[in-house]
Every structure is written in structure tokens, then in C-alpha cells.
């Protein structure tokens, strides 16, 4: 075969030449692939994010209500007032409580699914966790409105088994209680836990799937009881999964303004504060400064989670 | 990790209680769609009726909201499919400066709380004097839908053997033909799955939409308004059941299309 035959003749037609050109210039090819997404995510999305962050360094004129576009930290000073710190503390505490509750409920589900379920049961477990993860968020919140309202299902169940006084006692607890479950922080906490639980189960299960069976057998051979094996072998290995799941539960709770608005007490969370300041109060700089809080908290959180190896379990 | 032993009783109990906790509440939504009680969430329902389905069917505001939601979800899904596939193709087959940054950027709209994305877009629209419209809603939705398409497509690109592409080129196909006849058919089910999840995600979204919609109401915004200021509770129950059905079918389909791939990849909200 002659050398000339080994080189393919250039293709005719516009698309043919274009295809050849892209093949010869992979850089151009890559650039064409990247331009649309970079315009969208890099320019529009990141641009919006930075524009908003910049607003937090502006301030609002107390008398005219106009935004004063000189750089200042006064909005951040306002953010650190006691009333606002109160909102931040309440939200972070709620996020922490929800994360712990999700971890406690997720562990047995994920452990069972990873270790004991197989074949059809395993597929069913996976599907039964994915289903609620993807089903409509507002419908899930609404379901709890039905369950938790004064005349609703939970109250009825407590009365039916003769434990109505226990529910009343729980609701009488200051701070977490209230007139009914649907107007108490306990209710908010239950709904947050319910809505974010699948985000915890999936990464924990993924982490547990990777634990070699031989490790568990070795622990048993060396005389550890199942409980001891769980505490000393499995739990430490599930930690990256728990950390990964907690990123979701923590971040989602920090930014949510719908659940506490529909089910909860009268005092507000960070998300509601952002909504109020950017909407009715018209204080965009303070609203922007409030959104910095979840970003900073999540930044610190991600940094800590990275140290625990959470990103390997995502 | 697999164990051949029987699970301890407490563990089984915990696992099944956890799954029950995840599924029982939605069952009650379905029950309440049939209640005769109009003013409260009384349990057990005093009687059962089908009339609320007829009442909901007559409501034009619900139909308008459904139409807008379907429109927005379709357009956002289409945009997300294009952008997500482009990013997946670039990240799966090329090494370049900023590659890690780009993969982080794709996840960012979903990693940051929705309220951050929402208010950022809203203030950008204000600064640029963009009036709120269906398109502003689509812009917000497509931004966070890209990641689910990307996740599904990139997993498939990694499994797609390079020799298939080389064989196609050796047999004389140009780049476009290879894409059309070799790469696209291999990607198809992953894109279908990603597209369906993106559709479900958009159809369901409320937080970003609160900030990017003007006077228009998507179905979730309609529902949110009803939750804050209830007008006809049983009608809301019927719409809730409708939403459960509409989101259930694409999720089921997406699950069947990608069940051979490693689990957990489609996740993210």
C-alpha cells in the first residue's frame, strides 16, 4: 500500500470539512463544547452570585429607603445585632438537630440495605429511598400539615391509644412546644427530618457498601459481639457517608424558608429573614448579608467534612 | 459488604420503621383527597367522596398553573439536556485547565441553598432591568437542572468505550456521523433518565421560583399560596395527589433506565 493511500482524502461538503477541522484541532473542539455552558454557569450564574454578594457591602439609607452604593461594612454590623444573631443561632441549632436525627434514622436503614438486603429486596430498598427523595417537596410538607394539625392524624393516634396527655405534656414544654404540633418547633423539626432523610440514607449506604465483609468477619472471629463490631468497625467506616449526608441535611435546612413558614412557631429562620428583607422590608443589602451566613457556615462545614473524607462517599 | 447471617431483630425493626416513616405520610395525602370535610384536617375523615376531583377539574387557575409548569419544565429540561451533555462530553474526554473548577461549578447551584440561587438571580434581573416572565423562571430552573443531566451523561461517557469511537472513525465516519450514529445511541437512555429527573425537579421546584417568577404561578407556587392562605382545602388535596402521580411516573421511568449503573449517581436535589 502506498503512503498516499494511507492518508484519507479530505471530505467534501461543509459539515465534512467542519468535522475534519474539529478533529485536527481538538482545542477548538473543546472550546466549542465549553462556550455555551461557561456562558450560562460562569457568566450568568456566577455573575449573579457575585452581584448579590457585592450588594451586602452596600447599605440602605434609613430615611429614603434607597440603596447607598458606597462600600461599607455597616450592613454586616446590622447582621450582628442581637435579634439577627438570634435568628442565625436558631437556624444553625435546628440544622444540627435535624442532621443528628437524620443520621440516627438513616443508619439502620442504610445498614440493613447494604449488609443484609440482596436481589429484589435490595432493589426495593433503593427504590423506596429514591422515591420519597424525588417526590414533590411541597406535597411532603403538606402531608405533615395534615398529620400534625390539632384535629389531625397524630393527635388522633395519641388519643386512640390513651396517650393524649403525653402529647399535651410534650407540647407544654417551653420553646419546642406550642398550641399544636403544626405550630411548634418540634413540628418544624419533624418535617425537616422527614424531608431530608433520603439525602442521608443514600451516602451512608454507599459508604457501608464499600466496607469489606472480611473486616466484619475478622471482628466476629476475634470475639466481638455484633454491637461491639458495629461501634468499633462499622460506625467509623460509615463516618464519611454520614459526613456526606450531613452536608445535604445541614445545607438544605439552613436555606429553607418554606417549612418553618408552614409548620412552626412565630419566630423566624434565616431563609424567612432573607425573604422579608428582600421583599416587604426592601432592605436588599441586609438580605444579601443574610445569605452570606449559610454560604460561610457551609464553607466551614465542607472544609471540616473534607477532612473526614466525606467527598469520597458522595 | 454482604453478610450471610440473619439480621438482628432490632436492626430489621429500625430499617422497616425508617422506611415506614418515609412512606406513610404521603398515603394520608391520598386519603384526604376523598374526605367530605371542608374546613379542617379532621381525622378520621367523616365521610368519603369523589366530588373534589370534579371541583378541581373545573378550576381554571389550576389548569393555568399546570400548563405553565409543564411549559417551564419542558423548556428547562431541553436547555439542561444540551448544556449538561456538552459539559459531560468536555469533562469526560478532555483534560484542560480549570476542569476541576468547572465540575464544581456544575454542582454549585444545587450545593448552595436554593434561596441563595434565587435571590442572586432576582437581584441580577433587577440590575439588568429584565422583566419577570416565563423565561426568567426557565433560566433559574435550567441552572439547577444541568447537574442531574450532567451526572447521568458523564457516568455513561465514562462507560462508553473509546474503541467504539475509533472504529467508527476508522470506517470513515466523520465526527458528526460518529456522534449521531455511535455516541448518541449509547447516551440515549442516560439522557432520557437525566431528562426525566430534570423534568421532575423543575416541575416540583418552589424556592428558586419564588424569586424568579413575577405574577405568574407555577403549580408549586399555586400550592404554596394555598398552604399559606387556604381557600378550598379538599381541592388542594386533589392537586397534591395529581402532583404525586405526575412526579412518580418519570422517577419510575428514570429508575428503570439507569438501574444497571452504580446506585446513587442520579441523586441530588
Interface residues (C-beta under 8 A of the other chain):
Chain A: X8 X11 X15 X16 X18 X19 X20 X22 X23 X26 X29 X30 X33 X34 X36 X37 X38 X40 X41 X42 X44 X45 X46 X47 X48 X49 X51 X52 X55 X105 X106 X107 X108 X109 X111 X112 X113 X114 X115 X116 X118 X123 X125 X126 X127 X128 X129 X130 X131 X132 X133 X134 X135 X136 X137 X138 X139 X140 X141 X142 X143 X144 X145 X146 X147 X149 X151 X152 X153 X155 X156 X194 X197 X198 X199 X201 X202 X203 X205 X206 X208 X209 X210 X211 X212 X213 X215 X216 X226 X247 X248 X251 X252 X254 X255 X256 X257 X258 X261 X262 X271 X274 X275 X278 X284 X287 X288 X291 X294 X295 X298
Chain B: X1 X2 X3 X6 X7 X8 X11 X12 X13 X14 X15 X17 X18 X19 X21 X22 X23 X25 X26 X28 X29 X32 X40 X41 X42 X43 X44 X82 X83 X86 X87 X89 X90 X94 X96 X102 X105 X106 X108 X109 X111 X112 X113 X114 X115 X116 X117 X119 X120 X121 X122 X123 X124 X127 X139 X142 X143 X146 X169 X172 X174 X175 X176 X177 X197 X200 X201 X203 X204 X206 X207 X210 X220 X223 X224 X227 X228 X236 X240 X243 X244 X247 X248 X251 X255 X259 X263 X264 X266 X267 X269
